[in-house]
Every structure is written in structure tokens, then in C-alpha cells.
């Protein structure tokens, strides 16, 4: 349950939440199902749902004293919905944080466990919304051209989306991938296990100069998960007519600023002078590509080309 509103500034703390036990109704209404929760996705964007206003029209704020919800996967245990039967695996972008829940079956999407060889948690990750965000972001906003010798930088590179985005950049044709993350251990994983060519720890001094060494020909594609000072540094080294994929702004989520947060004047000037695109990216605008994108992600994961 969402116990107390946080306000637009500050980090969430345990006192903002509470755990309750309750009994579900024994009777399902027509169209409803009883679902057992298998996996819940806890993502950075959920911080925005702790505000009175989320800053978007597609995402509603959590309400005090109501059950939290987010992306989830479950199995149908009872059904009075003609489109769903017991044993079906289903997903929702607004799955309640409950062990079991009564849901309107028409709001659920049936998913195929064969896409992930039965590893159902991947349906919330590499072969779900996270994977779609990384894949469609690079594909639709990155303007990656195979053979063009493009350099791509990913911030938040060790996170769920960033780690996929860098790998997908390689798969779609970028020749050089640089990841930015927060520890040397994460940097080592990016380069030794996930195929990044280079990785930088932003907490160590000299990020700007180190990035310049890693990207001697400048940056052509920037997958931006964090915003703030890191993004200012990357954008300052981007080439003319390059592209920023605006995926997230994690560094700004605990601050009372609009989304996307305003850029500093110098960075704004660089974007204009160099004709650099920087557009908000929303997976929900590409529902027509969801099926083919998930099939591609599934193939890459099954063949080991996309590691999770």
C-alpha cells in the first residue's frame, strides 16, 4: 500500500509504504479473473508516480491508502472471462502488488511462455517492456546505419534498459559502444560479458576527458537514461546531425522538475548549433511493431546474442 505521499523532492523511504493482509471476494463477476502474481517489475520511473502529478498523461500517480501497481506477470487461477482460461500467463502494465488479485480480464494481455523458453521474468525484461524500450529506442530514434562507423554512448549502462540498449546498438550496426555507469565492477561486466567496447565510471574524476579518449571521432548516438551533468558532458562531444535517444532522466527523478527536465543554456545551444535531435521516446507509440520486436528480442536472447 502507498502509505504517505512523498512530495516532488527527495528519495523514497520505507515509511512511505505499508504491508497489509486482506481477504479477496470469493465470487468473480462476469469478465473477471483471479490471478496469482508471479513477478512484479520495480523501475525507476515509478518514482514519478509518487508525485501528485506524474508529468505525463499516460501514467497516473499512486493514491495514498491504495494498492501499488506496476508492470507484472501472473497466471490465471480462476476465470469468468471468455478470452482467458485457467493456466494462461498474462501481463499488465498496472498489475497490483498483491500475491493474488481479482482483475478485469479485458485489461490483461495473454503472453506466450515459449518466447522465453519458460523463463517468465524475461517477459518483464529483455523480452518485455524493457527490451522493447531499448530496441525500439535505438531502432526508431538512433538512426543507426550499418557500416557507417558510428559511436554510441549509453548512460545508466548497467541498468536493465541500458545494458540491453548497448548490445542492441551493436546488433543493429554501431561499431563502437561506450557505457557509463557507477562502479568499476559494473564497468567490468559491461566490457567482459555484455559486449561493450569501453565503459567509464562516472564517479571517478575526469569523465569528460576519458570520454573524449574513448570517442576520438565524437559521439553519433546517445542513449540517455540519466540526464543531468552526465548528459551535458556527452552532448558536448556529439557530432553534427547526431541523435539523442531520450529514454529516461534517472538523476532528476527525486527533484521537483518537469519531464523532460530543462537543459542548461550551453547544452541547449549545442543541440541547436549542431542540429542534434533530442526527442521524447514512448514505446506506446509503436504498438504496431510490438509483435515483430518481441520476436526479434526473443530470437536474440535464445541464440545468446542478447545477454541478460
Rosetta silent file (secondary structure, phi, psi, omega in degrees, C-alpha in Angstrom):
SEQUENCE: XXXXXXXXXXXXXXXXXXXXXXXXXXXXXXXXXXXXXXXXXXXXXXXXXXXXXXXXXXXXXXXXXXXXXXXXXXXXXXXXXXXXXXXXXXXXXXXXXXXXXXXXXXXXXXXXXXXXXXXXXXXXXXXXXXXXXXXXXXXXXXXXXXXXXXXXXXXXXXXXXXXXXXXXXXXXXXXXXXXXXXXXXXXXXXXXXXXXXXXXXXXXXXXXXXXXXXXXXXXXXXXXXXXXXXXXXXXXXXXXXXXXXXXXXXXXXXXXXXXXXXXXXXXXXXXXXXXXXXXXXXXXXXXXXXXXXXXXXXXXXXXXXXXX
SCORE:     score description
SCORE:     0.000 S_00000001
   1 L     0.000  148.399  174.781    0.000    0.000    0.000 S_00000001
   2 E   -87.090  109.093 -170.725    1.055    3.576   -0.612 S_00000001
   3 L   -84.297  -50.480 -177.472    1.088    4.963    2.942 S_00000001
   4 L  -138.751  138.930  176.949    2.229    8.567    2.643 S_00000001
   5 L   -66.827  142.682 -175.905    2.841   10.881   -0.287 S_00000001
   6 L   -87.991  -32.020 -169.284    6.483   11.771   -0.709 S_00000001
   7 L    91.269  171.967 -172.391    6.250   15.122   -2.425 S_00000001
   8 L   -81.768  -10.941 -179.772    8.185   16.081   -5.505 S_00000001
   9 L  -118.576  147.118  172.729   11.601   16.215   -3.836 S_00000001
  10 L   103.944  165.308 -178.304   13.579   13.553   -2.002 S_00000001
  11 L   -93.681  146.547  175.928   14.174    9.828   -2.043 S_00000001
  12 L   -64.043  148.251  177.370   11.535    7.224   -1.129 S_00000001
  13 L  -132.070  161.285 -178.552   11.866    5.618    2.304 S_00000001
  14 H   -54.892  -29.955 -178.198   10.219    2.526    3.857 S_00000001
  15 H   -66.983  -11.739  176.541    7.860    4.770    5.820 S_00000001
  16 H   -78.195   -6.774 -173.833    6.139    5.725    2.553 S_00000001
  17 E  -130.248  161.570  171.596    4.741    2.193    2.301 S_00000001
  18 L  -147.361  155.592 -179.992    2.891   -0.348    4.395 S_00000001
  19 L  -108.126  130.486  179.713    2.069   -4.045    4.116 S_00000001
  20 L  -129.669  152.194  171.199   -1.480   -5.245    4.695 S_00000001
  21 L  -109.492  138.753 -178.495   -3.280   -8.575    4.640 S_00000001
  22 L  -149.993  159.475  178.121   -6.794   -8.731    3.246 S_00000001
  23 L   -98.028  136.202  175.472   -9.338  -11.252    2.004 S_00000001
  24 L   -85.576  155.371  174.023  -10.412  -11.307   -1.626 S_00000001
  25 L   -60.606  142.200 -179.884  -14.014  -11.745   -2.672 S_00000001
  26 L   -81.658  -15.272 -176.181  -14.902  -15.392   -3.221 S_00000001
  27 L  -111.052  131.431  174.074  -17.086  -14.601   -6.222 S_00000001
  28 L   -92.208  141.543  172.359  -15.887  -13.408   -9.613 S_00000001
  29 L   -85.654  162.705  177.451  -18.077  -11.163  -11.724 S_00000001
  30 L   -56.112  132.359  179.508  -18.511  -11.765  -15.438 S_00000001
  31 L    92.991  -13.648 -177.745  -15.323  -10.807  -17.270 S_00000001
  32 E   -89.921  162.390  174.597  -13.131  -11.063  -14.189 S_00000001
  33 E  -137.246  157.128  169.432  -10.276  -13.437  -13.407 S_00000001
  34 E  -102.483  120.055 -178.367   -8.346  -14.440  -10.305 S_00000001
  35 E  -112.545  141.133  172.287   -4.642  -14.020  -10.950 S_00000001
  36 E  -100.347  125.478 -178.064   -1.664  -15.251   -8.968 S_00000001
  37 E   -72.119  129.717  176.250    1.252  -12.831   -9.095 S_00000001
  38 E  -104.497  -47.682 -178.721    4.487  -14.336  -10.395 S_00000001
  39 E  -143.974  143.693  174.979    6.710  -11.301  -10.986 S_00000001
  40 E  -121.543  139.050  178.589    6.492   -7.549  -10.395 S_00000001
  41 L   -99.139  121.892  177.875    8.689   -5.002  -12.173 S_00000001
  42 L  -108.973  111.329 -169.637   10.122   -2.225   -9.963 S_00000001
  43 L  -123.086  157.542 -179.382   11.501    0.509  -12.216 S_00000001
  44 H   -56.543  -34.946 -176.257   12.994    3.998  -11.791 S_00000001
  45 H   -62.405  -19.784 -178.350   10.012    5.695  -13.458 S_00000001
  46 H   -63.408  -21.648  175.079    7.819    4.626  -10.521 S_00000001
  47 H   -58.191  -34.918  179.656    9.335    7.469   -8.512 S_00000001
  48 H   -65.002  -28.045 -178.460    7.297    9.798  -10.734 S_00000001
  49 H   -78.139   -5.648  175.538    4.119    8.021   -9.623 S_00000001
  50 H   -88.203   -5.014  177.191    4.830    9.075   -6.038 S_00000001
  51 L   -88.104  162.861  175.458    4.242   12.714   -7.003 S_00000001
  52 L   -65.325  -33.747  175.577    0.864   14.433   -7.066 S_00000001
  53 L  -127.879  134.594 -178.148    1.358   14.840  -10.822 S_00000001
  54 L   -83.703  -16.148 -177.330    3.463   12.448  -12.911 S_00000001
  55 L    88.315    0.693  179.136    4.129   14.965  -15.669 S_00000001
  56 L  -136.021  162.223  177.715    2.552   12.700  -18.300 S_00000001
  57 L   -97.567   -4.983 -178.383   -0.946   11.824  -19.438 S_00000001
  58 L  -101.561   -0.414 -176.258   -0.240    8.102  -19.890 S_00000001
  59 L  -137.833  122.080 -176.002    0.843    7.402  -16.288 S_00000001
  60 L   -96.089  148.094  177.736   -1.273    8.093  -13.220 S_00000001
  61 L   -70.382  150.203  170.776    0.063    8.882   -9.723 S_00000001
  62 L   -66.900  148.675  179.455   -0.331    6.352   -6.940 S_00000001
  63 L  -108.243  138.279 -179.726   -3.036    7.250   -4.427 S_00000001
  64 L   -58.361  136.781  178.455   -2.491    7.206   -0.679 S_00000001
  65 L    71.560   16.293  173.012   -4.007    4.131    1.050 S_00000001
  66 L  -117.003  160.938 -177.454   -4.427    2.266   -2.229 S_00000001
  67 L   -68.647  137.289  175.524   -2.554   -0.748   -3.553 S_00000001
  68 L   -69.800  157.769  175.379    0.557   -0.028   -5.589 S_00000001
  69 E  -149.107  155.848  175.759    0.743   -1.264   -9.166 S_00000001
  70 E  -166.728 -167.317  176.892    3.279   -1.563  -11.966 S_00000001
  71 E   -61.377  137.636 -178.692    4.245   -3.974  -14.713 S_00000001
  72 E  -153.039  161.491  176.559    3.553   -7.553  -13.694 S_00000001
  73 E  -125.885  137.658  177.994    3.245  -11.156  -14.822 S_00000001
  74 E  -149.234  175.353  178.260    0.759  -13.653  -13.413 S_00000001
  75 E  -121.746  140.990 -178.884   -1.081  -16.898  -14.014 S_00000001
  76 E   -77.864  125.163  178.205   -4.857  -17.285  -14.175 S_00000001
  77 E  -104.044  -28.960  173.462   -6.244  -19.446  -11.338 S_00000001
  78 E  -143.347  150.583 -178.360   -9.966  -18.830  -11.931 S_00000001
  79 E  -147.063  134.779  166.450  -11.749  -17.231  -14.858 S_00000001
  80 L  -123.361   32.644  177.531  -15.142  -15.844  -15.801 S_00000001
  81 L  -118.009  125.518 -174.304  -13.685  -14.217  -18.910 S_00000001
  82 L   -64.643  -20.599 -178.008  -14.308  -15.950  -22.227 S_00000001
  83 L   -91.619   -5.011 -176.793  -10.898  -14.936  -23.562 S_00000001
  84 L  -134.173  142.299  179.788   -8.837  -16.362  -20.715 S_00000001
  85 L  -125.993  165.289  178.436   -8.637  -19.804  -19.124 S_00000001
  86 L   -57.909  132.480 -179.848   -7.023  -21.293  -16.052 S_00000001
  87 L    98.450  -13.984  178.176   -3.274  -21.621  -16.568 S_00000001
  88 L   -65.756  141.272  174.036   -2.916  -18.744  -19.031 S_00000001
  89 E   -94.603  128.141 -174.856    0.090  -16.490  -18.456 S_00000001
  90 E  -132.859  160.446  178.660   -0.893  -12.825  -18.594 S_00000001
  91 E  -136.147  157.948  176.247    0.701   -9.438  -18.158 S_00000001
  92 E  -151.375  147.737  175.325   -0.432   -5.928  -17.347 S_00000001
  93 E   -76.640  -12.907 -178.137    1.222   -2.526  -17.100 S_00000001
  94 E  -128.429   53.048 -179.564   -0.873   -1.959  -13.944 S_00000001
  95 E   -78.271  128.688 -179.813   -0.536   -5.222  -12.035 S_00000001
  96 E   -66.494  147.158  176.979   -1.402   -4.813   -8.314 S_00000001
  97 L   -82.720   71.792  179.573    1.315   -5.525   -5.773 S_00000001
  98 L  -135.460  153.701  176.542   -0.631   -8.416   -4.242 S_00000001
  99 L   -67.697  -37.989  174.082    0.072  -12.146   -4.036 S_00000001
 100 E  -137.817  151.908 -176.189   -3.330  -12.739   -5.646 S_00000001
 101 E  -153.510  149.433  173.419   -5.738  -10.287   -7.227 S_00000001
 102 E   -95.821  125.647 -172.747   -9.094  -10.065   -8.962 S_00000001
 103 E  -130.082  153.809  169.619   -8.702   -8.337  -12.310 S_00000001
 104 E   -74.147  112.848 -176.000  -10.769   -7.314  -15.295 S_00000001
 105 H   -59.538  -24.726 -178.970   -9.634   -9.886  -17.832 S_00000001
 106 H   -72.957  -12.300  177.683  -10.125   -7.425  -20.672 S_00000001
 107 H   -93.598   -1.808 -176.133   -7.258   -5.298  -19.326 S_00000001
 108 L  -100.964  152.791  176.380   -4.800   -8.207  -19.446 S_00000001
 109 E  -115.302  123.849  176.795   -2.610   -9.373  -22.286 S_00000001
 110 E   -73.986  136.075 -178.071   -2.008  -13.078  -22.776 S_00000001
 111 L  -123.359  156.240 -176.472    1.665  -13.884  -23.392 S_00000001
 112 L   -98.412  111.984  179.278    3.449  -16.899  -24.853 S_00000001
 113 H   -59.882  -22.150 -179.532    5.903  -18.583  -22.430 S_00000001
 114 H   -67.010  -20.876  177.258    7.671  -20.092  -25.451 S_00000001
 115 H   -60.447  -27.441 -175.251    9.056  -16.653  -26.285 S_00000001
 116 H  -125.029   20.177 -179.838   11.344  -17.025  -23.277 S_00000001
 117 L    50.893   37.331  176.736   11.602  -20.826  -23.016 S_00000001
 118 L    85.016   -5.427  178.482    9.604  -20.679  -19.800 S_00000001
 119 L   -84.009   80.686 -165.485   11.801  -18.052  -18.093 S_00000001
 120 H   -63.451  -28.347 -179.342    8.788  -15.863  -17.388 S_00000001
 121 H   -61.481  -24.769  178.775   10.594  -12.997  -15.670 S_00000001
 122 H   -64.969  -20.088  178.477   12.145  -12.148  -19.044 S_00000001
 123 H   -71.132  -12.232  171.574    8.670  -11.088  -20.178 S_00000001
 124 H  -103.232   -3.062 -175.561    9.109   -8.059  -17.904 S_00000001
 125 L  -122.067 -109.679 -172.687   12.702   -7.545  -19.001 S_00000001
 126 L   -63.530  -28.702  179.389   14.588   -8.351  -22.180 S_00000001
 127 L  -116.268   39.760  178.035   11.510   -9.755  -23.954 S_00000001
 128 L  -146.167 -148.548 -175.366    9.061   -7.283  -22.464 S_00000001
 129 H   -59.813  -38.552 -179.526    8.674   -3.556  -21.934 S_00000001
 130 H   -64.471  -46.409  178.525   12.341   -3.055  -21.029 S_00000001
 131 H   -64.534  -40.396  177.829   13.562   -4.812  -24.146 S_00000001
 132 H   -61.445  -40.664  179.687   11.025   -3.012  -26.319 S_00000001
 133 H   -62.077  -46.339 -179.962   12.189    0.326  -24.941 S_00000001
 134 H   -65.780  -48.004 -175.526   15.823   -0.435  -25.700 S_00000001
 135 H   -66.758  -52.593 -177.063   15.184   -1.983  -29.122 S_00000001
 136 H   -69.921  -30.438  176.119   12.637    0.492  -30.470 S_00000001
 137 H   -61.891  -50.217  179.538   14.547    3.415  -28.992 S_00000001
 138 H   -65.878  -42.919 -175.716   17.735    2.514  -30.844 S_00000001
 139 H   -67.869  -44.476 -172.622   15.863    1.460  -33.986 S_00000001
 140 H   -91.208  -30.964 -174.932   13.477    4.409  -34.270 S_00000001
 141 H  -112.859  -12.749 -176.532   15.421    7.293  -32.705 S_00000001
 142 L   -85.820  -21.351 -179.299   19.070    6.284  -33.047 S_00000001
 143 L    52.341   47.289  179.647   19.283    6.383  -36.849 S_00000001
 144 L   -76.693  131.353 -178.953   21.859    3.598  -36.757 S_00000001
 145 L  -121.015  111.465  179.040   23.338    2.820  -40.182 S_00000001
 146 L   -55.541  134.445  178.713   25.275   -0.457  -40.522 S_00000001
 147 L    85.358   -0.094 -177.183   28.752    0.174  -41.853 S_00000001
 148 L   -89.821    3.519  176.739   28.715    3.891  -41.017 S_00000001
 149 L    58.151   45.354 -177.043   31.309    3.516  -38.240 S_00000001
 150 L   -85.837  144.926  174.707   29.021    5.130  -35.660 S_00000001
 151 E  -105.248  131.000 -179.848   29.884    5.564  -31.986 S_00000001
 152 E  -120.298  134.364  175.474   27.116    5.110  -29.435 S_00000001
 153 E  -113.529  137.201  178.580   27.238    6.131  -25.762 S_00000001
 154 E  -122.651  122.440  172.232   24.817    4.715  -23.185 S_00000001
 155 E   -93.951  158.264 -171.988   24.316    6.279  -19.750 S_00000001
 156 L    59.189   36.819 -166.987   22.852    4.155  -16.980 S_00000001
 157 L   -71.279  -19.076  179.832   24.520    1.405  -18.976 S_00000001
 158 L   -93.115   -0.972  178.128   24.492   -1.241  -16.251 S_00000001
 159 L   -79.856  176.345 -175.805   20.754   -0.920  -15.678 S_00000001
 160 H   -58.517  -47.655 -177.824   18.090   -3.140  -17.187 S_00000001
 161 H   -77.877  -44.871 -177.625   17.404   -0.918  -20.198 S_00000001
 162 H   -62.256  -39.759 -179.104   20.893    0.498  -20.710 S_00000001
 163 H   -65.554  -32.839  175.786   22.597   -2.890  -20.713 S_00000001
 164 H   -75.753  -40.708 -176.937   20.243   -4.048  -23.461 S_00000001
 165 H   -59.536  -42.736  179.222   20.485   -0.808  -25.444 S_00000001
 166 H   -63.000  -43.548  178.520   24.260   -1.061  -25.781 S_00000001
 167 H   -64.604  -41.335  179.867   24.094   -4.640  -27.000 S_00000001
 168 H   -66.806  -34.484  174.886   21.294   -3.802  -29.424 S_00000001
 169 H   -55.963  -44.246  176.135   23.336   -0.882  -30.731 S_00000001
 170 H   -63.280  -46.981 -176.440   25.999   -3.377  -31.770 S_00000001
 171 H   -62.052  -31.992 -178.857   23.441   -5.786  -33.222 S_00000001
 172 H   -89.298   -8.328  172.022   21.871   -3.043  -35.354 S_00000001
 173 L   131.474   -4.502  176.008   25.178   -1.767  -36.705 S_00000001
 174 L   -67.245  141.170 -176.715   27.042    0.608  -34.374 S_00000001
 175 L   -92.367  -20.332 -174.958   30.764   -0.079  -34.494 S_00000001
 176 E  -143.114  120.696 -177.135   31.773    1.337  -31.100 S_00000001
 177 E  -118.631  126.457  178.329   29.735    1.231  -27.871 S_00000001
 178 E  -119.573  127.617  178.454   30.720    3.086  -24.702 S_00000001
 179 E  -106.466  145.546  175.671   28.820    2.601  -21.452 S_00000001
 180 E  -119.908  126.592  179.970   28.703    4.941  -18.457 S_00000001
 181 E  -147.567 -168.654 -166.650   27.816    3.532  -15.026 S_00000001
 182 L  -109.457   -0.848  176.992   28.596    3.958  -11.333 S_00000001
 183 L  -143.600  158.016  176.985   31.132    1.319  -10.238 S_00000001
 184 H   -67.736  -31.474  177.924   34.240   -0.359  -11.604 S_00000001
 185 H   -63.884  -42.722  177.648   32.573   -3.741  -11.094 S_00000001
 186 H   -65.163  -40.037  177.552   29.723   -2.715  -13.362 S_00000001
 187 H   -58.076  -42.931 -178.999   32.196   -1.398  -15.925 S_00000001
 188 H   -63.695  -38.971  178.546   33.938   -4.780  -15.953 S_00000001
 189 H   -65.367  -41.560 -179.751   30.653   -6.602  -16.558 S_00000001
 190 H   -58.643  -43.793 -175.138   29.777   -4.310  -19.455 S_00000001
 191 H   -85.657  -33.423 -175.117   33.038   -4.981  -21.278 S_00000001
 192 H   -89.224  -25.766 -174.826   33.710   -8.602  -20.315 S_00000001
 193 L  -118.379  -31.065 -171.025   30.183  -10.023  -20.500 S_00000001
 194 L  -108.825    5.020  171.187   27.859   -7.691  -22.409 S_00000001
 195 L    82.334    7.671  173.855   29.991   -6.702  -25.387 S_00000001
 196 L   -67.579  141.389 -179.683   30.514   -3.003  -24.677 S_00000001
 197 L   -74.145  -36.907  178.863   33.774   -1.818  -26.199 S_00000001
 198 E  -149.199  156.241  178.624   34.557    0.517  -23.311 S_00000001
 199 E  -143.796  142.052 -176.955   32.980    1.544  -20.007 S_00000001
 200 E  -124.283  139.008  175.601   33.501    4.544  -17.735 S_00000001
 201 E   -91.909  110.603 -174.902   32.774    5.037  -14.036 S_00000001
 202 L   -69.774  -14.829  179.879   31.197    8.487  -13.736 S_00000001
 203 L   -80.373  -12.906  176.090   32.011    8.631  -10.019 S_00000001
 204 L   -88.402  153.007 -177.751   35.716    8.766  -10.768 S_00000001
 205 L   -68.130  154.879  172.893   37.287   12.120  -11.737 S_00000001
 206 L    84.563   26.289 -177.738   37.909   13.129  -15.331 S_00000001
 207 H   -57.957  -43.599 -176.358   34.810   11.742  -17.035 S_00000001
 208 H   -59.619  -47.118 -178.816   34.825   14.410  -19.747 S_00000001
 209 H   -70.897  -38.776  178.660   38.414   13.752  -20.806 S_00000001
 210 H   -63.207  -39.597  177.868   38.070    9.971  -20.515 S_00000001
 211 H   -65.011  -38.253  178.936   35.009   10.065  -22.752 S_00000001
 212 H   -62.399  -37.652  178.106   36.931   12.124  -25.294 S_00000001
 213 H   -68.273  -40.122  179.934   39.639    9.433  -25.361 S_00000001
 214 H   -69.888  -27.320 -175.464   37.031    6.679  -25.789 S_00000001
 215 L  -124.877   67.247 -175.089   35.272    8.595  -28.574 S_00000001
 216 L   -62.862  -24.124  179.069   38.039   10.254  -30.623 S_00000001
 217 L  -100.026   15.125 -179.656   35.671   10.767  -33.559 S_00000001
 218 L    84.035 -179.752 -176.553   32.874   12.146  -31.403 S_00000001
 219 E  -111.396  130.305 -179.211   29.512   10.641  -30.476 S_00000001
 220 E  -100.102  -33.265 -178.426   26.876    9.802  -33.090 S_00000001
 221 E  -135.853  131.464  177.999   24.161    8.214  -30.931 S_00000001
 222 E  -125.817  114.733  175.762   23.480    8.820  -27.238 S_00000001
 223 E   -90.571  102.924 -169.774   21.032    6.579  -25.349 S_00000001
 224 E   -96.056  109.588  175.703   20.193    8.859  -22.425 S_00000001
 225 L  -103.222  -12.773 -166.825   18.898    7.184  -19.279 S_00000001
 226 L  -121.284  -31.178 -176.826   20.101    9.664  -16.672 S_00000001
 227 L    68.941 -161.843  175.127   20.086   13.319  -17.753 S_00000001
 228 H    65.840 -151.207 -173.802   21.859   15.920  -15.652 S_00000001
 229 H   -63.334  -37.308  179.326   25.593   16.587  -15.704 S_00000001
 230 H   -60.013  -45.083 -179.634   26.485   13.285  -17.369 S_00000001
 231 H   -67.110  -34.718  175.578   24.259   14.093  -20.320 S_00000001
 232 H   -59.503  -41.842 -179.771   25.699   17.595  -20.560 S_00000001
 233 H   -66.055  -45.694 -178.746   29.166   16.057  -20.917 S_00000001
 234 H   -64.398  -47.582 -177.631   28.087   13.531  -23.551 S_00000001
 235 H   -61.223  -32.754  179.292   26.117   16.049  -25.606 S_00000001
 236 H   -64.191  -18.271 -178.278   29.104   18.408  -25.619 S_00000001
 237 L  -110.388   13.997  179.857   31.018   15.731  -27.548 S_00000001
 238 E   -84.047  149.821 -178.091   28.305   14.815  -30.039 S_00000001
 239 E   -81.822  168.089  174.832   28.783   15.281  -33.765 S_00000001
 240 E   -62.164  141.675  178.155   26.707   17.378  -36.148 S_00000001
 241 E    57.917   32.850  175.752   23.349   15.795  -37.058 S_00000001
 242 E   -91.523 -176.164 -169.163   23.720   13.169  -34.331 S_00000001
 243 E  -139.267  130.225  172.027   20.894   11.793  -32.199 S_00000001
 244 E  -100.107  124.330  174.369   19.935   11.685  -28.521 S_00000001
 245 E   -93.674  105.733 -173.575   17.532    8.874  -27.600 S_00000001
 246 E   -86.123   90.622 -176.830   15.674   10.371  -24.637 S_00000001
 247 L   -92.557  -46.992 -178.005   14.740    7.278  -22.651 S_00000001
 248 L  -156.529  170.633 -179.750   14.902    8.424  -19.022 S_00000001
 249 L  -138.116   58.519 -170.341   16.265   11.037  -16.650 S_00000001
 250 H   -54.386  -38.432 -175.968   17.028    8.979  -13.550 S_00000001
 251 H   -65.895  -13.847 -175.701   19.286   11.581  -11.965 S_00000001
 252 H  -107.372   -4.016 -171.286   16.376   14.039  -11.898 S_00000001
 253 L   -66.283  -24.967  179.119   13.527   11.850  -10.607 S_00000001
 254 L   -92.135   13.352 -178.605   13.941   12.925   -6.968 S_00000001
 255 L  -116.531  152.640 -179.508   13.805   16.609   -7.911 S_00000001
 256 L   -85.241   77.137  178.890   10.841   18.893   -8.454 S_00000001
 257 L  -135.621  154.879  177.741   11.350   19.494  -12.164 S_00000001
 258 L   -70.054  166.055  175.615    9.164   18.833  -15.239 S_00000001
 259 L  -115.165  132.523   -9.566    9.804   15.898  -17.553 S_00000001
 260 L   -70.400  148.627 -178.530   11.943   16.056  -19.524 S_00000001
 261 L   -61.957  150.118  178.498   13.889   18.449  -17.283 S_00000001
 262 L   -65.317  145.503  178.174   15.081   21.694  -18.886 S_00000001
 263 L   -86.521  157.302  174.309   18.618   21.703  -20.246 S_00000001
 264 L   -72.591  156.660 -173.671   21.223   24.240  -19.270 S_00000001
 265 H   -56.475  -37.627 -178.660   21.693   27.025  -21.860 S_00000001
 266 H   -64.839  -44.956  179.456   25.063   25.736  -23.089 S_00000001
 267 H   -65.779  -41.599  177.501   23.710   22.251  -23.808 S_00000001
 268 H   -59.663  -39.957  179.448   20.601   23.695  -25.454 S_00000001
 269 H   -65.633  -40.572  179.018   22.836   25.820  -27.667 S_00000001
 270 H   -61.825  -43.904  179.308   24.930   22.811  -28.696 S_00000001
 271 H   -57.519  -44.091 -177.805   21.817   20.895  -29.746 S_00000001
 272 H   -71.286  -46.067 -176.300   20.690   23.760  -31.978 S_00000001
 273 H   -64.634  -34.385 -176.492   24.076   24.622  -33.441 S_00000001
 274 L  -100.601    4.669  178.309   24.891   21.020  -34.339 S_00000001
 275 L    56.735   46.047  179.861   21.380   20.035  -35.430 S_00000001
 276 L   -90.485  126.964  177.672   21.248   17.247  -32.843 S_00000001
 277 E   -80.362  141.697  175.712   17.849   15.590  -32.428 S_00000001
 278 E  -148.614   98.733 -174.271   16.578   15.005  -28.885 S_00000001
 279 E  -123.861  145.924  173.338   13.043   13.711  -28.728 S_00000001
 280 E   -61.888  143.419 -178.858   10.956   12.036  -26.064 S_00000001
 281 L  -124.475  128.259 -178.536   10.542    8.354  -26.737 S_00000001
 282 L  -133.936  119.623 -177.984    7.484    6.341  -25.707 S_00000001
 283 H   -57.649  -34.003 -177.197    7.052    2.652  -26.535 S_00000001
 284 H   -60.792  -15.697  177.426    3.268    3.055  -26.526 S_00000001
 285 H   -82.400   -2.488 -175.056    3.588    4.998  -29.781 S_00000001
 286 H  -126.965   37.220 -178.252    4.901    1.895  -31.558 S_00000001
 287 H   -61.559  -25.988  179.466    2.320   -0.757  -30.724 S_00000001
 288 H   -68.052  -18.050 -179.697    2.206   -1.783  -34.397 S_00000001
 289 H  -102.103   -0.810 -172.150    5.796   -3.012  -34.082 S_00000001
 290 H   -59.428  -47.176 -176.923    5.414   -4.807  -30.755 S_00000001
 291 H   -60.666  -49.516 -178.874    4.915   -8.319  -32.152 S_00000001
 292 H   -68.162  -34.780  179.343    7.853   -8.266  -34.543 S_00000001
 293 H   -67.210  -43.491  178.714   10.074   -6.539  -31.981 S_00000001
 294 H   -64.670  -37.163  177.416    9.345   -9.130  -29.293 S_00000001
 295 H   -63.432  -40.932  178.599   10.017  -11.919  -31.782 S_00000001
 296 H   -66.330  -44.100  178.709   13.392  -10.374  -32.630 S_00000001
 297 H   -61.801  -42.088  178.503   14.289   -9.912  -28.963 S_00000001
 298 H   -60.087  -44.569  179.492   13.274  -13.496  -28.237 S_00000001
 299 H   -62.140  -44.828 -179.483   15.488  -14.798  -31.030 S_00000001
 300 H   -62.572  -41.297 -179.803   18.480  -12.786  -29.851 S_00000001
 301 H   -67.045  -45.590 -177.634   18.063  -13.994  -26.257 S_00000001
 302 H   -63.795  -34.055 -178.513   17.600  -17.645  -27.249 S_00000001
 303 L   -89.335   -1.305  177.743   20.664  -17.597  -29.500 S_00000001
 304 L    82.176    6.030  179.618   22.807  -15.838  -26.914 S_00000001
 305 L   -78.050  -24.435  176.025   23.340  -12.708  -28.977 S_00000001
 306 L  -118.475  112.973 -173.832   21.492  -10.626  -26.371 S_00000001
 307 L   -97.371  142.882 -178.253   22.663  -11.404  -22.852 S_00000001
 308 L  -127.666    0.000    0.000   20.603  -10.775  -19.717 S_00000001
